């Protein structure tokens, strides 16, 4: 149940959004290209960040570059 405390957990690193052009999902409402986000958790395929809704969201790594 670690996902319940991610919002309050320490930031692992910072990443910059490079695009919000998704093929299957609508992400342009919650990601802003050029904005830097705090990574709260990470897997092989996803970053879990505080998105534009101020909630945790999981996004594929190809939307971002590491700072």
PDB file of N, CA, C, O and CB in Angstrom:
ATOM      1  N   UNK A   1       0.820  -1.191   0.000  1.00  0.00           N
ATOM      2  CA  UNK A   1       0.000   0.000   0.000  1.00  0.00           C
ATOM      3  C   UNK A   1       0.867   1.260   0.000  1.00  0.00           C
ATOM      4  O   UNK A   1       0.450   2.312   0.484  1.00  0.00           O
ATOM      5  CB  UNK A   1      -0.935  -0.005   1.204  1.00  0.00           C
ATOM      6  N   UNK A   2       2.073   1.139  -0.546  1.00  0.00           N
ATOM      7  CA  UNK A   2       2.994   2.268  -0.597  1.00  0.00           C
ATOM      8  C   UNK A   2       2.426   3.433  -1.411  1.00  0.00           C
ATOM      9  O   UNK A   2       2.776   4.587  -1.163  1.00  0.00           O
ATOM     10  CB  UNK A   2       4.325   1.826  -1.186  1.00  0.00           C
ATOM     11  N   UNK A   3       1.558   3.143  -2.373  1.00  0.00           N
ATOM     12  CA  UNK A   3       0.990   4.183  -3.222  1.00  0.00           C
ATOM     13  C   UNK A   3       0.182   5.209  -2.430  1.00  0.00           C
ATOM     14  O   UNK A   3      -0.042   6.317  -2.918  1.00  0.00           O
ATOM     15  CB  UNK A   3       0.117   3.557  -4.282  1.00  0.00           C
ATOM     16  N   UNK A   4      -0.252   4.870  -1.238  1.00  0.00           N
ATOM     17  CA  UNK A   4      -1.040   5.801  -0.438  1.00  0.00           C
ATOM     18  C   UNK A   4      -0.179   6.887   0.200  1.00  0.00           C
ATOM     19  O   UNK A   4      -0.708   7.907   0.641  1.00  0.00           O
ATOM     20  CB  UNK A   4      -1.793   5.048   0.637  1.00  0.00           C
ATOM     21  N   UNK A   5       1.124   6.688   0.255  1.00  0.00           N
ATOM     22  CA  UNK A   5       2.004   7.679   0.868  1.00  0.00           C
ATOM     23  C   UNK A   5       2.946   8.347  -0.132  1.00  0.00           C
ATOM     24  O   UNK A   5       3.792   9.143   0.276  1.00  0.00           O
ATOM     25  CB  UNK A   5       2.810   7.032   1.958  1.00  0.00           C
ATOM     26  N   UNK A   6       2.830   8.053  -1.418  1.00  0.00           N
ATOM     27  CA  UNK A   6       3.734   8.621  -2.415  1.00  0.00           C
ATOM     28  C   UNK A   6       3.698  10.143  -2.450  1.00  0.00           C
ATOM     29  O   UNK A   6       4.742  10.774  -2.608  1.00  0.00           O
ATOM     30  CB  UNK A   6       3.394   8.081  -3.776  1.00  0.00           C
ATOM     31  N   UNK A   7       2.531  10.742  -2.307  1.00  0.00           N
ATOM     32  CA  UNK A   7       2.433  12.200  -2.391  1.00  0.00           C
ATOM     33  C   UNK A   7       3.278  12.887  -1.330  1.00  0.00           C
ATOM     34  O   UNK A   7       3.777  13.991  -1.552  1.00  0.00           O
ATOM     35  CB  UNK A   7       0.986  12.638  -2.255  1.00  0.00           C
ATOM     36  N   UNK A   8       3.443  12.244  -0.182  1.00  0.00           N
ATOM     37  CA  UNK A   8       4.204  12.826   0.920  1.00  0.00           C
ATOM     38  C   UNK A   8       5.647  12.336   0.963  1.00  0.00           C
ATOM     39  O   UNK A   8       6.442  12.830   1.763  1.00  0.00           O
ATOM     40  CB  UNK A   8       3.526  12.513   2.231  1.00  0.00           C
ATOM     41  N   UNK A   9       5.994  11.376   0.117  1.00  0.00           N
ATOM     42  CA  UNK A   9       7.339  10.808   0.157  1.00  0.00           C
ATOM     43  C   UNK A   9       8.362  11.766  -0.452  1.00  0.00           C
ATOM     44  O   UNK A   9       8.018  12.728  -1.139  1.00  0.00           O
ATOM     45  CB  UNK A   9       7.372   9.466  -0.580  1.00  0.00           C
ATOM     46  N   UNK A  10       9.617  11.471  -0.177  1.00  0.00           N
ATOM     47  CA  UNK A  10      10.722  12.295  -0.668  1.00  0.00           C
ATOM     48  C   UNK A  10      10.849  12.170  -2.185  1.00  0.00           C
ATOM     49  O   UNK A  10      10.608  11.104  -2.752  1.00  0.00           O
ATOM     50  CB  UNK A  10      12.046  11.890   0.015  1.00  0.00           C
ATOM     51  N   UNK A  11      11.225  13.253  -2.823  1.00  0.00           N
ATOM     52  CA  UNK A  11      11.426  13.267  -4.272  1.00  0.00           C
ATOM     53  C   UNK A  11      12.704  12.514  -4.612  1.00  0.00           C
ATOM     54  O   UNK A  11      13.753  12.771  -4.022  1.00  0.00           O
ATOM     55  CB  UNK A  11      11.487  14.721  -4.812  1.00  0.00           C
ATOM     56  N   UNK A  12      12.621  11.581  -5.568  1.00  0.00           N
ATOM     57  CA  UNK A  12      13.769  10.778  -5.991  1.00  0.00           C
ATOM     58  C   UNK A  12      14.672  11.589  -6.913  1.00  0.00           C
ATOM     59  O   UNK A  12      15.890  11.626  -6.739  1.00  0.00           O
ATOM     60  CB  UNK A  12      13.302   9.488  -6.698  1.00  0.00           C
ATOM     61  N   UNK A  13      14.047  12.242  -7.903  1.00  0.00           N
ATOM     62  CA  UNK A  13      14.774  13.067  -8.871  1.00  0.00           C
ATOM     63  C   UNK A  13      13.776  13.966  -9.578  1.00  0.00           C
ATOM     64  O   UNK A  13      12.571  13.885  -9.342  1.00  0.00           O
ATOM     65  CB  UNK A  13      15.559  12.187  -9.898  1.00  0.00           C
ATOM     66  N   UNK A  14      14.289  14.817 -10.444  1.00  0.00           N
ATOM     67  CA  UNK A  14      13.438  15.715 -11.227  1.00  0.00           C
ATOM     68  C   UNK A  14      13.557  15.338 -12.696  1.00  0.00           C
ATOM     69  O   UNK A  14      14.634  14.990 -13.179  1.00  0.00           O
ATOM     70  CB  UNK A  14      13.831  17.212 -11.003  1.00  0.00           C
ATOM     71  N   UNK A  15      12.427  15.413 -13.397  1.00  0.00           N
ATOM     72  CA  UNK A  15      12.400  15.110 -14.823  1.00  0.00           C
ATOM     73  C   UNK A  15      11.655  16.219 -15.544  1.00  0.00           C
ATOM     74  O   UNK A  15      10.815  16.900 -14.955  1.00  0.00           O
ATOM     75  CB  UNK A  15      11.739  13.731 -15.094  1.00  0.00           C
ATOM     76  N   UNK A  16      11.964  16.396 -16.815  1.00  0.00           N
ATOM     77  CA  UNK A  16      11.330  17.433 -17.630  1.00  0.00           C
ATOM     78  C   UNK A  16      10.457  16.774 -18.685  1.00  0.00           C
ATOM     79  O   UNK A  16      10.892  15.855 -19.379  1.00  0.00           O
ATOM     80  CB  UNK A  16      12.391  18.353 -18.292  1.00  0.00           C
ATOM     81  N   UNK A  17       9.231  17.247 -18.801  1.00  0.00           N
ATOM     82  CA  UNK A  17       8.308  16.731 -19.820  1.00  0.00           C
ATOM     83  C   UNK A  17       8.722  17.275 -21.183  1.00  0.00           C
ATOM     84  O   UNK A  17       8.903  18.483 -21.339  1.00  0.00           O
ATOM     85  CB  UNK A  17       6.825  17.123 -19.494  1.00  0.00           C
ATOM     86  N   UNK A  18       8.873  16.393 -22.171  1.00  0.00           N
ATOM     87  CA  UNK A  18       9.278  16.818 -23.507  1.00  0.00           C
ATOM     88  C   UNK A  18       8.117  16.836 -24.499  1.00  0.00           C
ATOM     89  O   UNK A  18       8.182  17.529 -25.515  1.00  0.00           O
ATOM     90  CB  UNK A  18      10.368  15.911 -24.022  1.00  0.00           C
ATOM     91  N   UNK A  19       7.063  16.084 -24.215  1.00  0.00           N
ATOM     92  CA  UNK A  19       5.873  16.122 -25.068  1.00  0.00           C
ATOM     93  C   UNK A  19       4.688  15.527 -24.326  1.00  0.00           C
ATOM     94  O   UNK A  19       4.852  14.820 -23.332  1.00  0.00           O
ATOM     95  CB  UNK A  19       6.118  15.361 -26.393  1.00  0.00           C
ATOM     96  N   UNK A  20       3.499  15.821 -24.819  1.00  0.00           N
ATOM     97  CA  UNK A  20       2.269  15.265 -24.245  1.00  0.00           C
ATOM     98  C   UNK A  20       1.389  14.702 -25.353  1.00  0.00           C
ATOM     99  O   UNK A  20       0.161  14.758 -25.282  1.00  0.00           O
ATOM    100  CB  UNK A  20       1.498  16.342 -23.437  1.00  0.00           C
ATOM    101  N   UNK A  21       2.037  14.160 -26.376  1.00  0.00           N
ATOM    102  CA  UNK A  21       1.337  13.598 -27.533  1.00  0.00           C
ATOM    103  C   UNK A  21       1.225  12.091 -27.381  1.00  0.00           C
ATOM    104  O   UNK A  21       2.099  11.346 -27.823  1.00  0.00           O
ATOM    105  CB  UNK A  21       2.066  13.955 -28.850  1.00  0.00           C
ATOM    106  N   UNK A  22       0.148  11.651 -26.755  1.00  0.00           N
ATOM    107  CA  UNK A  22      -0.059  10.220 -26.523  1.00  0.00           C
ATOM    108  C   UNK A  22      -0.870   9.612 -27.655  1.00  0.00           C
ATOM    109  O   UNK A  22      -1.749  10.265 -28.218  1.00  0.00           O
ATOM    110  CB  UNK A  22      -0.765   9.982 -25.177  1.00  0.00           C
ATOM    111  N   UNK A  23      -0.575   8.363 -27.989  1.00  0.00           N
ATOM    112  CA  UNK A  23      -1.312   7.675 -29.043  1.00  0.00           C
ATOM    113  C   UNK A  23      -2.647   7.133 -28.553  1.00  0.00           C
ATOM    114  O   UNK A  23      -3.644   7.207 -29.272  1.00  0.00           O
ATOM    115  CB  UNK A  23      -0.481   6.547 -29.605  1.00  0.00           C
ATOM    116  N   UNK A  24      -2.681   6.585 -27.333  1.00  0.00           N
ATOM    117  CA  UNK A  24      -3.893   5.946 -26.830  1.00  0.00           C
ATOM    118  C   UNK A  24      -4.623   6.758 -25.773  1.00  0.00           C
ATOM    119  O   UNK A  24      -5.848   6.686 -25.679  1.00  0.00           O
ATOM    120  CB  UNK A  24      -3.556   4.612 -26.271  1.00  0.00           C
ATOM    121  N   UNK A  25      -3.896   7.524 -24.979  1.00  0.00           N
ATOM    122  CA  UNK A  25      -4.484   8.176 -23.817  1.00  0.00           C
ATOM    123  C   UNK A  25      -4.406   9.693 -23.938  1.00  0.00           C
ATOM    124  O   UNK A  25      -3.592  10.214 -24.701  1.00  0.00           O
ATOM    125  CB  UNK A  25      -3.786   7.714 -22.542  1.00  0.00           C
ATOM    126  N   UNK A  26      -5.232  10.391 -23.205  1.00  0.00           N
ATOM    127  CA  UNK A  26      -5.206  11.844 -23.177  1.00  0.00           C
ATOM    128  C   UNK A  26      -4.352  12.276 -21.992  1.00  0.00           C
ATOM    129  O   UNK A  26      -4.756  12.118 -20.840  1.00  0.00           O
ATOM    130  CB  UNK A  26      -6.648  12.439 -23.085  1.00  0.00           C
ATOM    131  N   UNK A  27      -3.180  12.817 -22.273  1.00  0.00           N
ATOM    132  CA  UNK A  27      -2.301  13.256 -21.190  1.00  0.00           C
ATOM    133  C   UNK A  27      -2.032  14.754 -21.238  1.00  0.00           C
ATOM    134  O   UNK A  27      -1.434  15.295 -20.308  1.00  0.00           O
ATOM    135  CB  UNK A  27      -0.989  12.501 -21.248  1.00  0.00           C
ATOM    136  N   UNK A  28      -2.456  15.435 -22.291  1.00  0.00           N
ATOM    137  CA  UNK A  28      -2.155  16.864 -22.383  1.00  0.00           C
ATOM    138  C   UNK A  28      -2.893  17.696 -21.333  1.00  0.00           C
ATOM    139  O   UNK A  28      -2.551  18.860 -21.126  1.00  0.00           O
ATOM    140  CB  UNK A  28      -2.505  17.371 -23.764  1.00  0.00           C
ATOM    141  N   UNK A  29      -3.884  17.129 -20.675  1.00  0.00           N
ATOM    142  CA  UNK A  29      -4.571  17.835 -19.589  1.00  0.00           C
ATOM    143  C   UNK A  29      -3.763  17.786 -18.291  1.00  0.00           C
ATOM    144  O   UNK A  29      -3.926  18.652 -17.431  1.00  0.00           O
ATOM    145  CB  UNK A  29      -5.964  17.233 -19.361  1.00  0.00           C
ATOM    146  N   UNK A  30      -2.904  16.794 -18.142  1.00  0.00           N
ATOM    147  CA  UNK A  30      -2.184  16.611 -16.876  1.00  0.00           C
ATOM    148  C   UNK A  30      -0.672  16.774 -16.992  1.00  0.00           C
ATOM    149  O   UNK A  30       0.018  16.784 -15.973  1.00  0.00           O
ATOM    150  CB  UNK A  30      -2.485  15.256 -16.324  1.00  0.00           C
ATOM    151  N   UNK A  31      -0.142  16.901 -18.206  1.00  0.00           N
ATOM    152  CA  UNK A  31       1.279  17.141 -18.412  1.00  0.00           C
ATOM    153  C   UNK A  31       1.471  18.392 -19.249  1.00  0.00           C
ATOM    154  O   UNK A  31       0.702  18.652 -20.174  1.00  0.00           O
ATOM    155  CB  UNK A  31       1.950  15.931 -19.085  1.00  0.00           C
ATOM    156  N   UNK A  32       2.498  19.166 -18.924  1.00  0.00           N
ATOM    157  CA  UNK A  32       2.828  20.370 -19.675  1.00  0.00           C
ATOM    158  C   UNK A  32       4.249  20.229 -20.215  1.00  0.00           C
ATOM    159  O   UNK A  32       5.197  20.155 -19.433  1.00  0.00           O
ATOM    160  CB  UNK A  32       2.687  21.648 -18.786  1.00  0.00           C
ATOM    161  N   UNK A  33       4.414  20.190 -21.556  1.00  0.00           N
ATOM    162  CA  UNK A  33       5.769  20.108 -22.110  1.00  0.00           C
ATOM    163  C   UNK A  33       6.622  21.292 -21.635  1.00  0.00           C
ATOM    164  O   UNK A  33       6.182  22.441 -21.649  1.00  0.00           O
ATOM    165  CB  UNK A  33       5.718  20.073 -23.657  1.00  0.00           C
ATOM    166  N   UNK A  34       7.840  20.982 -21.220  1.00  0.00           N
ATOM    167  CA  UNK A  34       8.756  21.992 -20.713  1.00  0.00           C
ATOM    168  C   UNK A  34       8.744  22.134 -19.200  1.00  0.00           C
ATOM    169  O   UNK A  34       9.666  22.715 -18.629  1.00  0.00           O
ATOM    170  CB  UNK A  34       8.434  23.300 -21.327  1.00  0.00           C
ATOM    171  N   UNK A  35       7.718  21.615 -18.545  1.00  0.00           N
ATOM    172  CA  UNK A  35       7.614  21.708 -17.088  1.00  0.00           C
ATOM    173  C   UNK A  35       8.435  20.609 -16.425  1.00  0.00           C
ATOM    174  O   UNK A  35       8.525  19.495 -16.940  1.00  0.00           O
ATOM    175  CB  UNK A  35       6.143  21.619 -16.639  1.00  0.00           C
ATOM    176  N   UNK A  36       9.032  20.929 -15.284  1.00  0.00           N
ATOM    177  CA  UNK A  36       9.825  19.973 -14.519  1.00  0.00           C
ATOM    178  C   UNK A  36       8.945  19.393 -13.415  1.00  0.00           C
ATOM    179  O   UNK A  36       8.274  20.130 -12.692  1.00  0.00           O
ATOM    180  CB  UNK A  36      11.107  20.647 -13.923  1.00  0.00           C
ATOM    181  N   UNK A  37       8.956  18.070 -13.293  1.00  0.00           N
ATOM    182  CA  UNK A  37       8.135  17.353 -12.317  1.00  0.00           C
ATOM    183  C   UNK A  37       9.014  16.587 -11.332  1.00  0.00           C
ATOM    184  O   UNK A  37      10.126  16.179 -11.668  1.00  0.00           O
ATOM    185  CB  UNK A  37       7.169  16.389 -13.029  1.00  0.00           C
ATOM    186  N   UNK A  38       8.509  16.396 -10.123  1.00  0.00           N
ATOM    187  CA  UNK A  38       9.190  15.614  -9.094  1.00  0.00           C
ATOM    188  C   UNK A  38       8.785  14.158  -9.207  1.00  0.00           C
ATOM    189  O   UNK A  38       7.595  13.844  -9.234  1.00  0.00           O
ATOM    190  CB  UNK A  38       8.872  16.154  -7.687  1.00  0.00           C
ATOM    191  N   UNK A  39       9.767  13.264  -9.272  1.00  0.00           N
ATOM    192  CA  UNK A  39       9.519  11.828  -9.341  1.00  0.00           C
ATOM    193  C   UNK A  39       9.407  11.291  -7.917  1.00  0.00           C
ATOM    194  O   UNK A  39      10.317  11.460  -7.105  1.00  0.00           O
ATOM    195  CB  UNK A  39      10.651  11.092 -10.134  1.00  0.00           C
ATOM    196  N   UNK A  40       8.289  10.648  -7.628  1.00  0.00           N
ATOM    197  CA  UNK A  40       8.065  10.059  -6.310  1.00  0.00           C
ATOM    198  C   UNK A  40       8.354   8.572  -6.278  1.00  0.00           C
ATOM    199  O   UNK A  40       8.689   8.025  -5.228  1.00  0.00           O
ATOM    200  CB  UNK A  40       6.651  10.302  -5.872  1.00  0.00           C
ATOM    201  N   UNK A  41       8.225   7.902  -7.438  1.00  0.00           N
ATOM    202  CA  UNK A  41       8.539   6.479  -7.547  1.00  0.00           C
ATOM    203  C   UNK A  41       8.813   6.191  -9.016  1.00  0.00           C
ATOM    204  O   UNK A  41       8.414   6.956  -9.894  1.00  0.00           O
ATOM    205  CB  UNK A  41       7.370   5.574  -6.989  1.00  0.00           C
ATOM    206  N   UNK A  42       9.503   5.073  -9.275  1.00  0.00           N
ATOM    207  CA  UNK A  42       9.897   4.746 -10.639  1.00  0.00           C
ATOM    208  C   UNK A  42       9.921   3.238 -10.813  1.00  0.00           C
ATOM    209  O   UNK A  42      10.331   2.501  -9.917  1.00  0.00           O
ATOM    210  CB  UNK A  42      11.272   5.355 -10.978  1.00  0.00           C
ATOM    211  N   UNK A  43       9.470   2.785 -11.996  1.00  0.00           N
ATOM    212  CA  UNK A  43       9.601   1.381 -12.373  1.00  0.00           C
ATOM    213  C   UNK A  43      10.393   1.341 -13.672  1.00  0.00           C
ATOM    214  O   UNK A  43      10.905   2.368 -14.118  1.00  0.00           O
ATOM    215  CB  UNK A  43       8.193   0.681 -12.531  1.00  0.00           C
ATOM    216  N   UNK A  44      10.500   0.171 -14.279  1.00  0.00           N
ATOM    217  CA  UNK A  44      11.234   0.056 -15.541  1.00  0.00           C
ATOM    218  C   UNK A  44      10.587   0.867 -16.659  1.00  0.00           C
ATOM    219  O   UNK A  44      11.294   1.404 -17.512  1.00  0.00           O
ATOM    220  CB  UNK A  44      11.329  -1.402 -15.957  1.00  0.00           C
ATOM    221  N   UNK A  45       9.263   0.966 -16.672  1.00  0.00           N
ATOM    222  CA  UNK A  45       8.547   1.636 -17.753  1.00  0.00           C
ATOM    223  C   UNK A  45       7.919   2.976 -17.383  1.00  0.00           C
ATOM    224  O   UNK A  45       7.652   3.793 -18.264  1.00  0.00           O
ATOM    225  CB  UNK A  45       7.493   0.744 -18.254  1.00  0.00           C
ATOM    226  N   UNK A  46       7.680   3.212 -16.096  1.00  0.00           N
ATOM    227  CA  UNK A  46       6.896   4.370 -15.690  1.00  0.00           C
ATOM    228  C   UNK A  46       7.592   5.236 -14.647  1.00  0.00           C
ATOM    229  O   UNK A  46       8.378   4.757 -13.829  1.00  0.00           O
ATOM    230  CB  UNK A  46       5.576   3.918 -15.158  1.00  0.00           C
ATOM    231  N   UNK A  47       7.271   6.546 -14.704  1.00  0.00           N
ATOM    232  CA  UNK A  47       7.574   7.479 -13.625  1.00  0.00           C
ATOM    233  C   UNK A  47       6.260   7.781 -12.923  1.00  0.00           C
ATOM    234  O   UNK A  47       5.228   7.938 -13.576  1.00  0.00           O
ATOM    235  CB  UNK A  47       8.265   8.796 -14.160  1.00  0.00           C
ATOM    236  N   UNK A  48       6.288   7.863 -11.623  1.00  0.00           N
ATOM    237  CA  UNK A  48       5.131   8.260 -10.843  1.00  0.00           C
ATOM    238  C   UNK A  48       5.429   9.640 -10.290  1.00  0.00           C
ATOM    239  O   UNK A  48       6.320   9.814  -9.458  1.00  0.00           O
ATOM    240  CB  UNK A  48       4.811   7.231  -9.700  1.00  0.00           C
ATOM    241  N   UNK A  49       4.663  10.629 -10.768  1.00  0.00           N
ATOM    242  CA  UNK A  49       4.938  12.027 -10.467  1.00  0.00           C
ATOM    243  C   UNK A  49       3.691  12.711  -9.916  1.00  0.00           C
ATOM    244  O   UNK A  49       2.580  12.189 -10.006  1.00  0.00           O
ATOM    245  CB  UNK A  49       5.440  12.758 -11.721  1.00  0.00           C
ATOM    246  N   UNK A  50       3.904  13.885  -9.348  1.00  0.00           N
ATOM    247  CA  UNK A  50       2.784  14.766  -9.005  1.00  0.00           C
ATOM    248  C   UNK A  50       2.485  15.548 -10.283  1.00  0.00           C
ATOM    249  O   UNK A  50       3.275  16.403 -10.684  1.00  0.00           O
ATOM    250  CB  UNK A  50       3.122  15.737  -7.763  1.00  0.00           C
ATOM    251  N   UNK A  51       1.353  15.264 -10.924  1.00  0.00           N
ATOM    252  CA  UNK A  51       1.035  15.904 -12.202  1.00  0.00           C
ATOM    253  C   UNK A  51       0.321  17.245 -11.991  1.00  0.00           C
ATOM    254  O   UNK A  51       0.267  17.752 -10.870  1.00  0.00           O
ATOM    255  CB  UNK A  51       0.162  14.972 -13.061  1.00  0.00           C
ATOM    256  N   UNK A  52      -0.223  17.814 -13.065  1.00  0.00           N
ATOM    257  CA  UNK A  52      -0.872  19.125 -13.000  1.00  0.00           C
ATOM    258  C   UNK A  52      -2.143  19.140 -12.158  1.00  0.00           C
ATOM    259  O   UNK A  52      -2.650  20.214 -11.835  1.00  0.00           O
ATOM    260  CB  UNK A  52      -1.196  19.592 -14.385  1.00  0.00           C
ATOM    261  N   UNK A  53      -2.664  17.977 -11.799  1.00  0.00           N
ATOM    262  CA  UNK A  53      -3.850  17.914 -10.937  1.00  0.00           C
ATOM    263  C   UNK A  53      -3.466  17.847  -9.461  1.00  0.00           C
ATOM    264  O   UNK A  53      -4.329  17.738  -8.590  1.00  0.00           O
ATOM    265  CB  UNK A  53      -4.710  16.701 -11.305  1.00  0.00           C
ATOM    266  N   UNK A  54      -2.137  17.915  -9.185  1.00  0.00           N
ATOM    267  CA  UNK A  54      -1.588  17.795  -7.827  1.00  0.00           C
ATOM    268  C   UNK A  54      -1.852  16.433  -7.202  1.00  0.00           C
ATOM    269  O   UNK A  54      -1.926  16.308  -5.979  1.00  0.00           O
ATOM    270  CB  UNK A  54      -2.166  18.872  -6.940  1.00  0.00           C
ATOM    271  N   UNK A  55      -1.991  15.430  -8.031  1.00  0.00           N
ATOM    272  CA  UNK A  55      -2.160  14.041  -7.580  1.00  0.00           C
ATOM    273  C   UNK A  55      -1.063  13.202  -8.212  1.00  0.00           C
ATOM    274  O   UNK A  55      -0.422  13.633  -9.171  1.00  0.00           O
ATOM    275  CB  UNK A  55      -3.580  13.480  -7.953  1.00  0.00           C
ATOM    276  N   UNK A  56      -0.846  12.021  -7.685  1.00  0.00           N
ATOM    277  CA  UNK A  56       0.142  11.108  -8.263  1.00  0.00           C
ATOM    278  C   UNK A  56      -0.417  10.508  -9.542  1.00  0.00           C
ATOM    279  O   UNK A  56      -1.566  10.069  -9.591  1.00  0.00           O
ATOM    280  CB  UNK A  56       0.527   9.989  -7.255  1.00  0.00           C
ATOM    281  N   UNK A  57       0.411  10.496 -10.571  1.00  0.00           N
ATOM    282  CA  UNK A  57       0.037   9.865 -11.825  1.00  0.00           C
ATOM    283  C   UNK A  57       1.214   9.072 -12.350  1.00  0.00           C
ATOM    284  O   UNK A  57       2.365   9.470 -12.166  1.00  0.00           O
ATOM    285  CB  UNK A  57      -0.427  10.911 -12.860  1.00  0.00           C
ATOM    286  N   UNK A  58       0.941   7.958 -13.001  1.00  0.00           N
ATOM    287  CA  UNK A  58       1.984   7.134 -13.602  1.00  0.00           C
ATOM    288  C   UNK A  58       2.021   7.365 -15.097  1.00  0.00           C
ATOM    289  O   UNK A  58       1.007   7.224 -15.780  1.00  0.00           O
ATOM    290  CB  UNK A  58       1.757   5.646 -13.294  1.00  0.00           C
ATOM    291  N   UNK A  59       3.194   7.721 -15.608  1.00  0.00           N
ATOM    292  CA  UNK A  59       3.341   8.036 -17.025  1.00  0.00           C
ATOM    293  C   UNK A  59       4.541   7.307 -17.599  1.00  0.00           C
ATOM    294  O   UNK A  59       5.550   7.122 -16.919  1.00  0.00           O
ATOM    295  CB  UNK A  59       3.483   9.551 -17.237  1.00  0.00           C
ATOM    296  N   UNK A  60       4.425   6.890 -18.869  1.00  0.00           N
ATOM    297  CA  UNK A  60       5.534   6.219 -19.539  1.00  0.00           C
ATOM    298  C   UNK A  60       6.743   7.144 -19.586  1.00  0.00           C
ATOM    299  O   UNK A  60       6.607   8.365 -19.662  1.00  0.00           O
ATOM    300  CB  UNK A  60       5.130   5.780 -20.965  1.00  0.00           C
ATOM    301  N   UNK A  61       7.905   6.551 -19.538  1.00  0.00           N
ATOM    302  CA  UNK A  61       9.139   7.319 -19.478  1.00  0.00           C
ATOM    303  C   UNK A  61       9.435   8.102 -20.758  1.00  0.00           C
ATOM    304  O   UNK A  61      10.234   9.038 -20.731  1.00  0.00           O
ATOM    305  CB  UNK A  61      10.281   6.400 -19.183  1.00  0.00           C
ATOM    306  N   UNK A  62       8.804   7.737 -21.881  1.00  0.00           N
ATOM    307  CA  UNK A  62       9.125   8.433 -23.124  1.00  0.00           C
ATOM    308  C   UNK A  62       8.558   9.852 -23.206  1.00  0.00           C
ATOM    309  O   UNK A  62       8.840  10.560 -24.173  1.00  0.00           O
ATOM    310  CB  UNK A  62       8.619   7.636 -24.280  1.00  0.00           C
ATOM    311  N   UNK A  63       7.780  10.278 -22.235  1.00  0.00           N
ATOM    312  CA  UNK A  63       7.300  11.657 -22.181  1.00  0.00           C
ATOM    313  C   UNK A  63       8.313  12.603 -21.535  1.00  0.00           C
ATOM    314  O   UNK A  63       8.113  13.818 -21.537  1.00  0.00           O
ATOM    315  CB  UNK A  63       5.990  11.716 -21.420  1.00  0.00           C
ATOM    316  N   UNK A  64       9.399  12.055 -20.983  1.00  0.00           N
ATOM    317  CA  UNK A  64      10.301  12.841 -20.141  1.00  0.00           C
ATOM    318  C   UNK A  64      11.772  12.636 -20.488  1.00  0.00           C
ATOM    319  O   UNK A  64      12.158  11.658 -21.128  1.00  0.00           O
ATOM    320  CB  UNK A  64      10.076  12.494 -18.694  1.00  0.00           C
ATOM    321  N   UNK A  65      12.584  13.606 -20.035  1.00  0.00           N
ATOM    322  CA  UNK A  65      14.037  13.462 -20.006  1.00  0.00           C
ATOM    323  C   UNK A  65      14.481  13.781 -18.589  1.00  0.00           C
ATOM    324  O   UNK A  65      13.876  14.609 -17.908  1.00  0.00           O
ATOM    325  CB  UNK A  65      14.746  14.401 -21.063  1.00  0.00           C
ATOM    326  N   UNK A  66      15.546  13.115 -18.149  1.00  0.00           N
ATOM    327  CA  UNK A  66      16.048  13.366 -16.799  1.00  0.00           C
ATOM    328  C   UNK A  66      16.826  14.669 -16.787  1.00  0.00           C
ATOM    329  O   UNK A  66      17.483  15.032 -17.762  1.00  0.00           O
ATOM    330  CB  UNK A  66      16.937  12.195 -16.307  1.00  0.00           C
ATOM    331  N   UNK A  67      16.737  15.369 -15.655  1.00  0.00           N
ATOM    332  CA  UNK A  67      17.444  16.638 -15.480  1.00  0.00           C
ATOM    333  C   UNK A  67      18.839  16.408 -15.005  1.00  0.00           C
ATOM    334  O   UNK A  67      19.587  17.364 -14.801  1.00  0.00           O
ATOM    335  CB  UNK A  67      16.717  17.536 -14.511  1.00  0.00           C
TER     336      UNK A  67
END
